[in-house]
Amino acid sequence: MEILIWLGAAVSLAGMVGLIWCIMTVWKARKAGLSDDALRQAVQKVVPVNTAALFLSVIGLMMVVIGILLS
């Protein structure tokens, strides 16, 4: 079950990288001084990636917990 723990940590880390990318993308869009409509479009493009990254993080953490419980 140790492999499940390490795989879960890797999946969770991949999700965290995705979340950081989303934060940086929206931050750059805000700093660019875009209009409200352009900023809204930029954020709407990031939302699916943000949701997928959050899902990956949650799945990874669940894998870690299951690996710990089964060991």
CHARMM-style PDB file with segment names, atoms N, HN, CA, C and O in Angstrom:
ATOM      1  N   MET     1       0.809  -1.203   0.000  1.00  0.00      PROA
ATOM      2  CA  MET     1       0.000   0.000   0.000  1.00  0.00      PROA
ATOM      3  C   MET     1       0.855   1.272   0.000  1.00  0.00      PROA
ATOM      4  O   MET     1       0.348   2.382  -0.166  1.00  0.00      PROA
ATOM      5  N   GLU     2       2.151   1.084   0.188  1.00  0.00      PROA
ATOM      6  HN  GLU     2       2.563   0.184   0.323  1.00  0.00      PROA
ATOM      7  CA  GLU     2       3.025   2.249   0.174  1.00  0.00      PROA
ATOM      8  C   GLU     2       3.021   2.925  -1.191  1.00  0.00      PROA
ATOM      9  O   GLU     2       3.153   4.146  -1.286  1.00  0.00      PROA
ATOM     10  N   ILE     3       2.867   2.124  -2.255  1.00  0.00      PROA
ATOM     11  HN  ILE     3       2.759   1.132  -2.178  1.00  0.00      PROA
ATOM     12  CA  ILE     3       2.835   2.694  -3.601  1.00  0.00      PROA
ATOM     13  C   ILE     3       1.601   3.579  -3.777  1.00  0.00      PROA
ATOM     14  O   ILE     3       1.658   4.590  -4.478  1.00  0.00      PROA
ATOM     15  N   LEU     4       0.489   3.204  -3.146  1.00  0.00      PROA
ATOM     16  HN  LEU     4       0.443   2.383  -2.577  1.00  0.00      PROA
ATOM     17  CA  LEU     4      -0.731   4.012  -3.229  1.00  0.00      PROA
ATOM     18  C   LEU     4      -0.525   5.366  -2.560  1.00  0.00      PROA
ATOM     19  O   LEU     4      -1.032   6.382  -3.036  1.00  0.00      PROA
ATOM     20  N   ILE     5       0.203   5.381  -1.481  1.00  0.00      PROA
ATOM     21  HN  ILE     5       0.615   4.556  -1.095  1.00  0.00      PROA
ATOM     22  CA  ILE     5       0.489   6.630  -0.775  1.00  0.00      PROA
ATOM     23  C   ILE     5       1.326   7.547  -1.661  1.00  0.00      PROA
ATOM     24  O   ILE     5       1.035   8.737  -1.782  1.00  0.00      PROA
ATOM     25  N   TRP     6       2.378   6.984  -2.286  1.00  0.00      PROA
ATOM     26  HN  TRP     6       2.615   6.017  -2.188  1.00  0.00      PROA
ATOM     27  CA  TRP     6       3.252   7.804  -3.126  1.00  0.00      PROA
ATOM     28  C   TRP     6       2.544   8.258  -4.399  1.00  0.00      PROA
ATOM     29  O   TRP     6       2.739   9.389  -4.843  1.00  0.00      PROA
ATOM     30  N   LEU     7       1.727   7.391  -4.989  1.00  0.00      PROA
ATOM     31  HN  LEU     7       1.569   6.472  -4.628  1.00  0.00      PROA
ATOM     32  CA  LEU     7       0.958   7.801  -6.163  1.00  0.00      PROA
ATOM     33  C   LEU     7      -0.032   8.905  -5.800  1.00  0.00      PROA
ATOM     34  O   LEU     7      -0.208   9.867  -6.548  1.00  0.00      PROA
ATOM     35  N   GLY     8      -0.670   8.755  -4.654  1.00  0.00      PROA
ATOM     36  HN  GLY     8      -0.527   7.974  -4.046  1.00  0.00      PROA
ATOM     37  CA  GLY     8      -1.601   9.790  -4.203  1.00  0.00      PROA
ATOM     38  C   GLY     8      -0.900  11.119  -3.966  1.00  0.00      PROA
ATOM     39  O   GLY     8      -1.439  12.178  -4.287  1.00  0.00      PROA
ATOM     40  N   ALA     9       0.299  11.061  -3.406  1.00  0.00      PROA
ATOM     41  HN  ALA     9       0.737  10.201  -3.145  1.00  0.00      PROA
ATOM     42  CA  ALA     9       1.055  12.291  -3.190  1.00  0.00      PROA
ATOM     43  C   ALA     9       1.423  12.940  -4.520  1.00  0.00      PROA
ATOM     44  O   ALA     9       1.380  14.163  -4.650  1.00  0.00      PROA
ATOM     45  N   ALA    10       1.783  12.123  -5.505  1.00  0.00      PROA
ATOM     46  HN  ALA    10       1.818  11.129  -5.399  1.00  0.00      PROA
ATOM     47  CA  ALA    10       2.133  12.666  -6.823  1.00  0.00      PROA
ATOM     48  C   ALA    10       0.915  13.284  -7.506  1.00  0.00      PROA
ATOM     49  O   ALA    10       1.016  14.354  -8.106  1.00  0.00      PROA
ATOM     50  N   VAL    11      -0.223  12.621  -7.416  1.00  0.00      PROA
ATOM     51  HN  VAL    11      -0.306  11.752  -6.929  1.00  0.00      PROA
ATOM     52  CA  VAL    11      -1.455  13.156  -8.017  1.00  0.00      PROA
ATOM     53  C   VAL    11      -1.852  14.449  -7.322  1.00  0.00      PROA
ATOM     54  O   VAL    11      -2.244  15.414  -7.978  1.00  0.00      PROA
ATOM     55  N   SER    12      -1.753  14.474  -6.014  1.00  0.00      PROA
ATOM     56  HN  SER    12      -1.435  13.690  -5.481  1.00  0.00      PROA
ATOM     57  CA  SER    12      -2.090  15.677  -5.259  1.00  0.00      PROA
ATOM     58  C   SER    12      -1.142  16.827  -5.603  1.00  0.00      PROA
ATOM     59  O   SER    12      -1.564  17.978  -5.711  1.00  0.00      PROA
ATOM     60  N   LEU    13       0.128  16.507  -5.770  1.00  0.00      PROA
ATOM     61  HN  LEU    13       0.471  15.572  -5.682  1.00  0.00      PROA
ATOM     62  CA  LEU    13       1.105  17.528  -6.146  1.00  0.00      PROA
ATOM     63  C   LEU    13       0.808  18.082  -7.540  1.00  0.00      PROA
ATOM     64  O   LEU    13       0.946  19.283  -7.771  1.00  0.00      PROA
ATOM     65  N   ALA    14       0.403  17.216  -8.465  1.00  0.00      PROA
ATOM     66  HN  ALA    14       0.290  16.240  -8.277  1.00  0.00      PROA
ATOM     67  CA  ALA    14       0.031  17.670  -9.805  1.00  0.00      PROA
ATOM     68  C   ALA    14      -1.168  18.627  -9.727  1.00  0.00      PROA
ATOM     69  O   ALA    14      -1.209  19.635 -10.432  1.00  0.00      PROA
ATOM     70  N   GLY    15      -2.122  18.310  -8.881  1.00  0.00      PROA
ATOM     71  HN  GLY    15      -2.089  17.491  -8.308  1.00  0.00      PROA
ATOM     72  CA  GLY    15      -3.266  19.198  -8.686  1.00  0.00      PROA
ATOM     73  C   GLY    15      -2.860  20.537  -8.097  1.00  0.00      PROA
ATOM     74  O   GLY    15      -3.389  21.580  -8.482  1.00  0.00      PROA
ATOM     75  N   MET    16      -1.926  20.504  -7.170  1.00  0.00      PROA
ATOM     76  HN  MET    16      -1.496  19.657  -6.858  1.00  0.00      PROA
ATOM     77  CA  MET    16      -1.450  21.760  -6.573  1.00  0.00      PROA
ATOM     78  C   MET    16      -0.731  22.631  -7.603  1.00  0.00      PROA
ATOM     79  O   MET    16      -0.878  23.853  -7.604  1.00  0.00      PROA
ATOM     80  N   VAL    17       0.041  21.996  -8.473  1.00  0.00      PROA
ATOM     81  HN  VAL    17       0.160  21.003  -8.472  1.00  0.00      PROA
ATOM     82  CA  VAL    17       0.708  22.746  -9.540  1.00  0.00      PROA
ATOM     83  C   VAL    17      -0.332  23.404 -10.440  1.00  0.00      PROA
ATOM     84  O   VAL    17      -0.166  24.554 -10.848  1.00  0.00      PROA
ATOM     85  N   GLY    18      -1.394  22.684 -10.747  1.00  0.00      PROA
ATOM     86  HN  GLY    18      -1.530  21.750 -10.415  1.00  0.00      PROA
ATOM     87  CA  GLY    18      -2.483  23.250 -11.545  1.00  0.00      PROA
ATOM     88  C   GLY    18      -3.160  24.418 -10.852  1.00  0.00      PROA
ATOM     89  O   GLY    18      -3.482  25.419 -11.491  1.00  0.00      PROA
ATOM     90  N   LEU    19      -3.375  24.300  -9.560  1.00  0.00      PROA
ATOM     91  HN  LEU    19      -3.113  23.487  -9.041  1.00  0.00      PROA
ATOM     92  CA  LEU    19      -3.994  25.396  -8.811  1.00  0.00      PROA
ATOM     93  C   LEU    19      -3.097  26.629  -8.786  1.00  0.00      PROA
ATOM     94  O   LEU    19      -3.578  27.756  -8.910  1.00  0.00      PROA
ATOM     95  N   ILE    20      -1.807  26.414  -8.626  1.00  0.00      PROA
ATOM     96  HN  ILE    20      -1.417  25.498  -8.524  1.00  0.00      PROA
ATOM     97  CA  ILE    20      -0.869  27.544  -8.631  1.00  0.00      PROA
ATOM     98  C   ILE    20      -0.850  28.197 -10.005  1.00  0.00      PROA
ATOM     99  O   ILE    20      -0.778  29.421 -10.109  1.00  0.00      PROA
ATOM    100  N   TRP    21      -0.914  27.384 -11.069  1.00  0.00      PROA
ATOM    101  HN  TRP    21      -0.973  26.390 -10.985  1.00  0.00      PROA
ATOM    102  CA  TRP    21      -0.964  27.944 -12.416  1.00  0.00      PROA
ATOM    103  C   TRP    21      -2.217  28.813 -12.585  1.00  0.00      PROA
ATOM    104  O   TRP    21      -2.144  29.892 -13.171  1.00  0.00      PROA
ATOM    105  N   CYS    22      -3.347  28.355 -12.081  1.00  0.00      PROA
ATOM    106  HN  CYS    22      -3.405  27.478 -11.605  1.00  0.00      PROA
ATOM    107  CA  CYS    22      -4.591  29.125 -12.174  1.00  0.00      PROA
ATOM    108  C   CYS    22      -4.471  30.450 -11.430  1.00  0.00      PROA
ATOM    109  O   CYS    22      -4.888  31.494 -11.933  1.00  0.00      PROA
ATOM    110  N   ILE    23      -3.907  30.402 -10.249  1.00  0.00      PROA
ATOM    111  HN  ILE    23      -3.568  29.554  -9.840  1.00  0.00      PROA
ATOM    112  CA  ILE    23      -3.732  31.625  -9.461  1.00  0.00      PROA
ATOM    113  C   ILE    23      -2.847  32.613 -10.190  1.00  0.00      PROA
ATOM    114  O   ILE    23      -3.159  33.802 -10.255  1.00  0.00      PROA
ATOM    115  N   MET    24      -1.742  32.129 -10.742  1.00  0.00      PROA
ATOM    116  HN  MET    24      -1.488  31.164 -10.690  1.00  0.00      PROA
ATOM    117  CA  MET    24      -0.810  33.018 -11.445  1.00  0.00      PROA
ATOM    118  C   MET    24      -1.438  33.600 -12.712  1.00  0.00      PROA
ATOM    119  O   MET    24      -1.210  34.765 -13.039  1.00  0.00      PROA
ATOM    120  N   THR    25      -2.225  32.798 -13.421  1.00  0.00      PROA
ATOM    121  HN  THR    25      -2.410  31.852 -13.156  1.00  0.00      PROA
ATOM    122  CA  THR    25      -2.860  33.271 -14.649  1.00  0.00      PROA
ATOM    123  C   THR    25      -3.861  34.386 -14.364  1.00  0.00      PROA
ATOM    124  O   THR    25      -3.872  35.408 -15.049  1.00  0.00      PROA
ATOM    125  N   VAL    26      -4.694  34.188 -13.359  1.00  0.00      PROA
ATOM    126  HN  VAL    26      -4.686  33.357 -12.803  1.00  0.00      PROA
ATOM    127  CA  VAL    26      -5.684  35.216 -13.017  1.00  0.00      PROA
ATOM    128  C   VAL    26      -4.991  36.450 -12.448  1.00  0.00      PROA
ATOM    129  O   VAL    26      -5.421  37.575 -12.699  1.00  0.00      PROA
ATOM    130  N   TRP    27      -3.928  36.246 -11.687  1.00  0.00      PROA
ATOM    131  HN  TRP    27      -3.578  35.331 -11.483  1.00  0.00      PROA
ATOM    132  CA  TRP    27      -3.189  37.362 -11.121  1.00  0.00      PROA
ATOM    133  C   TRP    27      -2.594  38.227 -12.234  1.00  0.00      PROA
ATOM    134  O   TRP    27      -2.670  39.455 -12.176  1.00  0.00      PROA
ATOM    135  N   LYS    28      -2.005  37.591 -13.239  1.00  0.00      PROA
ATOM    136  HN  LYS    28      -1.944  36.594 -13.286  1.00  0.00      PROA
ATOM    137  CA  LYS    28      -1.438  38.331 -14.377  1.00  0.00      PROA
ATOM    138  C   LYS    28      -2.527  39.074 -15.133  1.00  0.00      PROA
ATOM    139  O   LYS    28      -2.313  40.199 -15.585  1.00  0.00      PROA
ATOM    140  N   ALA    29      -3.693  38.456 -15.274  1.00  0.00      PROA
ATOM    141  HN  ALA    29      -3.868  37.542 -14.907  1.00  0.00      PROA
ATOM    142  CA  ALA    29      -4.800  39.108 -15.972  1.00  0.00      PROA
ATOM    143  C   ALA    29      -5.279  40.334 -15.195  1.00  0.00      PROA
ATOM    144  O   ALA    29      -5.617  41.356 -15.793  1.00  0.00      PROA
ATOM    145  N   ARG    30      -5.309  40.235 -13.884  1.00  0.00      PROA
ATOM    146  HN  ARG    30      -5.034  39.405 -13.398  1.00  0.00      PROA
ATOM    147  CA  ARG    30      -5.726  41.387 -13.071  1.00  0.00      PROA
ATOM    148  C   ARG    30      -4.701  42.505 -13.147  1.00  0.00      PROA
ATOM    149  O   ARG    30      -5.059  43.680 -13.225  1.00  0.00      PROA
ATOM    150  N   LYS    31      -3.413  42.136 -13.125  1.00  0.00      PROA
ATOM    151  HN  LYS    31      -3.122  41.182 -13.061  1.00  0.00      PROA
ATOM    152  CA  LYS    31      -2.351  43.149 -13.177  1.00  0.00      PROA
ATOM    153  C   LYS    31      -2.291  43.829 -14.547  1.00  0.00      PROA
ATOM    154  O   LYS    31      -1.796  44.951 -14.651  1.00  0.00      PROA
ATOM    155  N   ALA    32      -2.789  43.168 -15.600  1.00  0.00      PROA
ATOM    156  HN  ALA    32      -3.191  42.256 -15.515  1.00  0.00      PROA
ATOM    157  CA  ALA    32      -2.733  43.726 -16.949  1.00  0.00      PROA
ATOM    158  C   ALA    32      -3.704  44.890 -17.123  1.00  0.00      PROA
ATOM    159  O   ALA    32      -3.639  45.606 -18.122  1.00  0.00      PROA
ATOM    160  N   GLY    33      -4.575  45.077 -16.187  1.00  0.00      PROA
ATOM    161  HN  GLY    33      -4.628  44.495 -15.375  1.00  0.00      PROA
ATOM    162  CA  GLY    33      -5.511  46.196 -16.255  1.00  0.00      PROA
ATOM    163  C   GLY    33      -6.559  46.021 -17.343  1.00  0.00      PROA
ATOM    164  O   GLY    33      -6.920  46.980 -18.026  1.00  0.00      PROA
ATOM    165  N   LEU    34      -7.038  44.812 -17.501  1.00  0.00      PROA
ATOM    166  HN  LEU    34      -6.745  44.033 -16.946  1.00  0.00      PROA
ATOM    167  CA  LEU    34      -8.035  44.522 -18.524  1.00  0.00      PROA
ATOM    168  C   LEU    34      -9.384  45.119 -18.128  1.00  0.00      PROA
ATOM    169  O   LEU    34      -9.645  45.404 -16.959  1.00  0.00      PROA
ATOM    170  N   SER    35     -10.223  45.296 -19.135  1.00  0.00      PROA
ATOM    171  HN  SER    35     -10.011  45.065 -20.085  1.00  0.00      PROA
ATOM    172  CA  SER    35     -11.579  45.764 -18.852  1.00  0.00      PROA
ATOM    173  C   SER    35     -12.342  44.645 -18.146  1.00  0.00      PROA
ATOM    174  O   SER    35     -11.878  43.508 -18.067  1.00  0.00      PROA
ATOM    175  N   ASP    36     -13.508  44.990 -17.640  1.00  0.00      PROA
ATOM    176  HN  ASP    36     -13.885  45.914 -17.704  1.00  0.00      PROA
ATOM    177  CA  ASP    36     -14.297  44.006 -16.904  1.00  0.00      PROA
ATOM    178  C   ASP    36     -14.652  42.797 -17.768  1.00  0.00      PROA
ATOM    179  O   ASP    36     -14.574  41.656 -17.314  1.00  0.00      PROA
ATOM    180  N   ASP    37     -15.041  43.056 -19.007  1.00  0.00      PROA
ATOM    181  HN  ASP    37     -15.105  43.983 -19.376  1.00  0.00      PROA
ATOM    182  CA  ASP    37     -15.419  41.948 -19.885  1.00  0.00      PROA
ATOM    183  C   ASP    37     -14.219  41.071 -20.219  1.00  0.00      PROA
ATOM    184  O   ASP    37     -14.334  39.845 -20.232  1.00  0.00      PROA
ATOM    185  N   ALA    38     -13.077  41.679 -20.488  1.00  0.00      PROA
ATOM    186  HN  ALA    38     -12.983  42.674 -20.478  1.00  0.00      PROA
ATOM    187  CA  ALA    38     -11.876  40.908 -20.814  1.00  0.00      PROA
ATOM    188  C   ALA    38     -11.403  40.109 -19.607  1.00  0.00      PROA
ATOM    189  O   ALA    38     -10.975  38.963 -19.747  1.00  0.00      PROA
ATOM    190  N   LEU    39     -11.478  40.704 -18.435  1.00  0.00      PROA
ATOM    191  HN  LEU    39     -11.826  41.635 -18.322  1.00  0.00      PROA
ATOM    192  CA  LEU    39     -11.090  39.992 -17.217  1.00  0.00      PROA
ATOM    193  C   LEU    39     -12.045  38.832 -16.949  1.00  0.00      PROA
ATOM    194  O   LEU    39     -11.615  37.757 -16.531  1.00  0.00      PROA
ATOM    195  N   ARG    40     -13.315  39.042 -17.183  1.00  0.00      PROA
ATOM    196  HN  ARG    40     -13.664  39.916 -17.522  1.00  0.00      PROA
ATOM    197  CA  ARG    40     -14.301  37.981 -16.990  1.00  0.00      PROA
ATOM    198  C   ARG    40     -14.026  36.823 -17.957  1.00  0.00      PROA
ATOM    199  O   ARG    40     -14.134  35.657 -17.574  1.00  0.00      PROA
ATOM    200  N   GLN    41     -13.674  37.138 -19.194  1.00  0.00      PROA
ATOM    201  HN  GLN    41     -13.587  38.085 -19.504  1.00  0.00      PROA
ATOM    202  CA  GLN    41     -13.341  36.086 -20.164  1.00  0.00      PROA
ATOM    203  C   GLN    41     -12.094  35.318 -19.742  1.00  0.00      PROA
ATOM    204  O   GLN    41     -12.045  34.094 -19.865  1.00  0.00      PROA
ATOM    205  N   ALA    42     -11.091  36.029 -19.247  1.00  0.00      PROA
ATOM    206  HN  ALA    42     -11.131  37.023 -19.147  1.00  0.00      PROA
ATOM    207  CA  ALA    42      -9.859  35.370 -18.805  1.00  0.00      PROA
ATOM    208  C   ALA    42     -10.139  34.430 -17.639  1.00  0.00      PROA
ATOM    209  O   ALA    42      -9.606  33.321 -17.589  1.00  0.00      PROA
ATOM    210  N   VAL    43     -10.967  34.868 -16.711  1.00  0.00      PROA
ATOM    211  HN  VAL    43     -11.400  35.769 -16.752  1.00  0.00      PROA
ATOM    212  CA  VAL    43     -11.297  34.025 -15.553  1.00  0.00      PROA
ATOM    213  C   VAL    43     -12.140  32.823 -15.993  1.00  0.00      PROA
ATOM    214  O   VAL    43     -11.956  31.719 -15.480  1.00  0.00      PROA
ATOM    215  N   GLN    44     -13.054  33.028 -16.931  1.00  0.00      PROA
ATOM    216  HN  GLN    44     -13.204  33.925 -17.348  1.00  0.00      PROA
ATOM    217  CA  GLN    44     -13.885  31.925 -17.402  1.00  0.00      PROA
ATOM    218  C   GLN    44     -13.064  30.852 -18.099  1.00  0.00      PROA
ATOM    219  O   GLN    44     -13.430  29.678 -18.065  1.00  0.00      PROA
ATOM    220  N   LYS    45     -11.955  31.236 -18.734  1.00  0.00      PROA
ATOM    221  HN  LYS    45     -11.657  32.190 -18.762  1.00  0.00      PROA
ATOM    222  CA  LYS    45     -11.089  30.252 -19.372  1.00  0.00      PROA
ATOM    223  C   LYS    45     -10.327  29.428 -18.340  1.00  0.00      PROA
ATOM    224  O   LYS    45      -9.953  28.287 -18.612  1.00  0.00      PROA
ATOM    225  N   VAL    46     -10.095  29.994 -17.168  1.00  0.00      PROA
ATOM    226  HN  VAL    46     -10.398  30.921 -16.947  1.00  0.00      PROA
ATOM    227  CA  VAL    46      -9.313  29.321 -16.134  1.00  0.00      PROA
ATOM    228  C   VAL    46     -10.187  28.413 -15.267  1.00  0.00      PROA
ATOM    229  O   VAL    46      -9.676  27.475 -14.654  1.00  0.00      PROA
ATOM    230  N   VAL    47     -11.470  28.669 -15.206  1.00  0.00      PROA
ATOM    231  HN  VAL    47     -11.885  29.430 -15.704  1.00  0.00      PROA
ATOM    232  CA  VAL    47     -12.356  27.920 -14.306  1.00  0.00      PROA
ATOM    233  C   VAL    47     -12.328  26.407 -14.546  1.00  0.00      PROA
ATOM    234  O   VAL    47     -12.233  25.663 -13.570  1.00  0.00      PROA
ATOM    235  N   PRO    48     -12.403  25.905 -15.784  1.00  0.00      PROA
ATOM    236  CA  PRO    48     -12.350  24.443 -15.950  1.00  0.00      PROA
ATOM    237  C   PRO    48     -11.020  23.828 -15.490  1.00  0.00      PROA
ATOM    238  O   PRO    48     -10.999  22.740 -14.914  1.00  0.00      PROA
ATOM    239  N   VAL    49      -9.926  24.527 -15.747  1.00  0.00      PROA
ATOM    240  HN  VAL    49      -9.943  25.411 -16.215  1.00  0.00      PROA
ATOM    241  CA  VAL    49      -8.618  24.034 -15.303  1.00  0.00      PROA
ATOM    242  C   VAL    49      -8.559  24.037 -13.782  1.00  0.00      PROA
ATOM    243  O   VAL    49      -8.024  23.113 -13.171  1.00  0.00      PROA
ATOM    244  N   ASN    50      -9.112  25.077 -13.180  1.00  0.00      PROA
ATOM    245  HN  ASN    50      -9.547  25.828 -13.676  1.00  0.00      PROA
ATOM    246  CA  ASN    50      -9.133  25.176 -11.722  1.00  0.00      PROA
ATOM    247  C   ASN    50      -9.943  24.022 -11.118  1.00  0.00      PROA
ATOM    248  O   ASN    50      -9.530  23.420 -10.127  1.00  0.00      PROA
ATOM    249  N   THR    51     -11.080  23.724 -11.712  1.00  0.00      PROA
ATOM    250  HN  THR    51     -11.415  24.213 -12.517  1.00  0.00      PROA
ATOM    251  CA  THR    51     -11.916  22.633 -11.216  1.00  0.00      PROA
ATOM    252  C   THR    51     -11.207  21.290 -11.350  1.00  0.00      PROA
ATOM    253  O   THR    51     -11.246  20.468 -10.434  1.00  0.00      PROA
ATOM    254  N   ALA    52     -10.561  21.070 -12.491  1.00  0.00      PROA
ATOM    255  HN  ALA    52     -10.529  21.738 -13.235  1.00  0.00      PROA
ATOM    256  CA  ALA    52      -9.831  19.814 -12.698  1.00  0.00      PROA
ATOM    257  C   ALA    52      -8.662  19.692 -11.728  1.00  0.00      PROA
ATOM    258  O   ALA    52      -8.405  18.609 -11.203  1.00  0.00      PROA
ATOM    259  N   ALA    53      -7.958  20.780 -11.489  1.00  0.00      PROA
ATOM    260  HN  ALA    53      -8.167  21.660 -11.916  1.00  0.00      PROA
ATOM    261  CA  ALA    53      -6.825  20.744 -10.562  1.00  0.00      PROA
ATOM    262  C   ALA    53      -7.300  20.471  -9.138  1.00  0.00      PROA
ATOM    263  O   ALA    53      -6.662  19.719  -8.400  1.00  0.00      PROA
ATOM    264  N   LEU    54      -8.395  21.067  -8.761  1.00  0.00      PROA
ATOM    265  HN  LEU    54      -8.913  21.678  -9.360  1.00  0.00      PROA
ATOM    266  CA  LEU    54      -8.955  20.811  -7.431  1.00  0.00      PROA
ATOM    267  C   LEU    54      -9.386  19.353  -7.304  1.00  0.00      PROA
ATOM    268  O   LEU    54      -9.172  18.726  -6.266  1.00  0.00      PROA
ATOM    269  N   PHE    55      -9.990  18.819  -8.356  1.00  0.00      PROA
ATOM    270  HN  PHE    55     -10.164  19.329  -9.199  1.00  0.00      PROA
ATOM    271  CA  PHE    55     -10.392  17.414  -8.371  1.00  0.00      PROA
ATOM    272  C   PHE    55      -9.179  16.506  -8.219  1.00  0.00      PROA
ATOM    273  O   PHE    55      -9.218  15.542  -7.454  1.00  0.00      PROA
ATOM    274  N   LEU    56      -8.099  16.806  -8.942  1.00  0.00      PROA
ATOM    275  HN  LEU    56      -8.067  17.589  -9.563  1.00  0.00      PROA
ATOM    276  CA  LEU    56      -6.877  16.005  -8.828  1.00  0.00      PROA
ATOM    277  C   LEU    56      -6.321  16.040  -7.409  1.00  0.00      PROA
ATOM    278  O   LEU    56      -5.902  15.011  -6.878  1.00  0.00      PROA
ATOM    279  N   SER    57      -6.317  17.208  -6.804  1.00  0.00      PROA
ATOM    280  HN  SER    57      -6.657  18.043  -7.236  1.00  0.00      PROA
ATOM    281  CA  SER    57      -5.808  17.320  -5.438  1.00  0.00      PROA
ATOM    282  C   SER    57      -6.635  16.489  -4.463  1.00  0.00      PROA
ATOM    283  O   SER    57      -6.086  15.811  -3.595  1.00  0.00      PROA
ATOM    284  N   VAL    58      -7.930  16.544  -4.609  1.00  0.00      PROA
ATOM    285  HN  VAL    58      -8.376  17.094  -5.315  1.00  0.00      PROA
ATOM    286  CA  VAL    58      -8.811  15.789  -3.715  1.00  0.00      PROA
ATOM    287  C   VAL    58      -8.634  14.285  -3.920  1.00  0.00      PROA
ATOM    288  O   VAL    58      -8.554  13.529  -2.951  1.00  0.00      PROA
ATOM    289  N   ILE    59      -8.573  13.853  -5.182  1.00  0.00      PROA
ATOM    290  HN  ILE    59      -8.638  14.467  -5.969  1.00  0.00      PROA
ATOM    291  CA  ILE    59      -8.386  12.433  -5.465  1.00  0.00      PROA
ATOM    292  C   ILE    59      -7.040  11.963  -4.904  1.00  0.00      PROA
ATOM    293  O   ILE    59      -6.954  10.877  -4.330  1.00  0.00      PROA
ATOM    294  N   GLY    60      -6.006  12.763  -5.064  1.00  0.00      PROA
ATOM    295  HN  GLY    60      -6.075  13.645  -5.530  1.00  0.00      PROA
ATOM    296  CA  GLY    60      -4.693  12.403  -4.534  1.00  0.00      PROA
ATOM    297  C   GLY    60      -4.706  12.269  -3.025  1.00  0.00      PROA
ATOM    298  O   GLY    60      -4.134  11.329  -2.474  1.00  0.00      PROA
ATOM    299  N   LEU    61      -5.352  13.198  -2.361  1.00  0.00      PROA
ATOM    300  HN  LEU    61      -5.817  13.962  -2.809  1.00  0.00      PROA
ATOM    301  CA  LEU    61      -5.432  13.118  -0.902  1.00  0.00      PROA
ATOM    302  C   LEU    61      -6.245  11.910  -0.448  1.00  0.00      PROA
ATOM    303  O   LEU    61      -5.930  11.288   0.567  1.00  0.00      PROA
ATOM    304  N   MET    62      -7.296  11.579  -1.205  1.00  0.00      PROA
ATOM    305  HN  MET    62      -7.552  12.084  -2.030  1.00  0.00      PROA
ATOM    306  CA  MET    62      -8.067  10.395  -0.873  1.00  0.00      PROA
ATOM    307  C   MET    62      -7.229   9.134  -1.056  1.00  0.00      PROA
ATOM    308  O   MET    62      -7.341   8.198  -0.264  1.00  0.00      PROA
ATOM    309  N   MET    63      -6.397   9.100  -2.086  1.00  0.00      PROA
ATOM    310  HN  MET    63      -6.306   9.861  -2.729  1.00  0.00      PROA
ATOM    311  CA  MET    63      -5.527   7.953  -2.295  1.00  0.00      PROA
ATOM    312  C   MET    63      -4.543   7.803  -1.137  1.00  0.00      PROA
ATOM    313  O   MET    63      -4.266   6.693  -0.684  1.00  0.00      PROA
ATOM    314  N   VAL    64      -4.024   8.923  -0.671  1.00  0.00      PROA
ATOM    315  HN  VAL    64      -4.248   9.825  -1.039  1.00  0.00      PROA
ATOM    316  CA  VAL    64      -3.082   8.878   0.467  1.00  0.00      PROA
ATOM    317  C   VAL    64      -3.782   8.342   1.707  1.00  0.00      PROA
ATOM    318  O   VAL    64      -3.242   7.477   2.397  1.00  0.00      PROA
ATOM    319  N   VAL    65      -4.959   8.837   1.994  1.00  0.00      PROA
ATOM    320  HN  VAL    65      -5.398   9.540   1.434  1.00  0.00      PROA
ATOM    321  CA  VAL    65      -5.694   8.399   3.181  1.00  0.00      PROA
ATOM    322  C   VAL    65      -6.037   6.916   3.079  1.00  0.00      PROA
ATOM    323  O   VAL    65      -5.886   6.180   4.054  1.00  0.00      PROA
ATOM    324  N   ILE    66      -6.493   6.474   1.919  1.00  0.00      PROA
ATOM    325  HN  ILE    66      -6.616   7.072   1.127  1.00  0.00      PROA
ATOM    326  CA  ILE    66      -6.817   5.055   1.748  1.00  0.00      PROA
ATOM    327  C   ILE    66      -5.563   4.196   1.893  1.00  0.00      PROA
ATOM    328  O   ILE    66      -5.603   3.127   2.501  1.00  0.00      PROA
ATOM    329  N   GLY    67      -4.456   4.666   1.333  1.00  0.00      PROA
ATOM    330  HN  GLY    67      -4.424   5.534   0.838  1.00  0.00      PROA
ATOM    331  CA  GLY    67      -3.195   3.928   1.482  1.00  0.00      PROA
ATOM    332  C   GLY    67      -2.759   3.814   2.920  1.00  0.00      PROA
ATOM    333  O   GLY    67      -2.250   2.774   3.339  1.00  0.00      PROA
ATOM    334  N   ILE    68      -2.954   4.879   3.685  1.00  0.00      PROA
ATOM    335  HN  ILE    68      -3.368   5.723   3.345  1.00  0.00      PROA
ATOM    336  CA  ILE    68      -2.589   4.844   5.114  1.00  0.00      PROA
ATOM    337  C   ILE    68      -3.513   3.902   5.878  1.00  0.00      PROA
ATOM    338  O   ILE    68      -3.062   3.133   6.726  1.00  0.00      PROA
ATOM    339  N   LEU    69      -4.805   3.965   5.576  1.00  0.00      PROA
ATOM    340  HN  LEU    69      -5.172   4.590   4.887  1.00  0.00      PROA
ATOM    341  CA  LEU    69      -5.752   3.102   6.278  1.00  0.00      PROA
ATOM    342  C   LEU    69      -5.527   1.629   5.972  1.00  0.00      PROA
ATOM    343  O   LEU    69      -5.738   0.784   6.842  1.00  0.00      PROA
ATOM    344  N   LEU    70      -5.108   1.305   4.768  1.00  0.00      PROA
ATOM    345  HN  LEU    70      -4.936   1.991   4.061  1.00  0.00      PROA
ATOM    346  CA  LEU    70      -4.917  -0.091   4.384  1.00  0.00      PROA
ATOM    347  C   LEU    70      -3.559  -0.650   4.784  1.00  0.00      PROA
ATOM    348  O   LEU    70      -3.348  -1.862   4.733  1.00  0.00      PROA
ATOM    349  N   SER    71      -2.625   0.231   5.187  1.00  0.00      PROA
ATOM    350  HN  SER    71      -2.796   1.216   5.228  1.00  0.00      PROA
ATOM    351  CA  SER    71      -1.312  -0.304   5.572  1.00  0.00      PROA
ATOM    352  C   SER    71      -1.255  -0.661   7.039  1.00  0.00      PROA
ATOM    353  OT1 SER    71      -0.222  -1.124   7.522  1.00  0.00      PROA
TER     354      SER     71
END
